[in-house]
Amino acid sequence: MNGFGKFGAIALAAAIATPLLSPAAAGAQGNVCAKREKLVSELQKSHGETRQSVGLQRNAGVIETFANTKTGSWTIIVSLPTGMSCLVAAGEAFQKDAKKVSLIDEAA
């Protein structure tokens, strides 16, 4: 990783992505948004992150977690049916958890 760190790189990506934003997405509270293909490509190219998990949100959004399992960097994005995606969160120390998690209390 370069001397800027992940958050500096995301800020740089935001500056680069700004011209790609639709007017509606650009005004969305300063979120980093772009076409999904471009955002995913940037995560792969800049951070070596690949998709680790995916889930559906109630409003038809798709939540995806991308991570680099070697460096531990991770990013969560939400993608809408319009093809636009926005960064939700990013951080460090990603770990895969192999434990099976139950949604129902099995002790009951």
Secondary structure, 3 states (H helix, E strand, C coil): CCCCHHHHHHHHHHHHHHHHCCHHHHCCCCCCEEEHHHHHHHHHHHHCCEEEEEEECCCCCEEEEEECCCCCCEEEEEECCCCEEEEEEEECCCCCCCCCCCCCCCCC
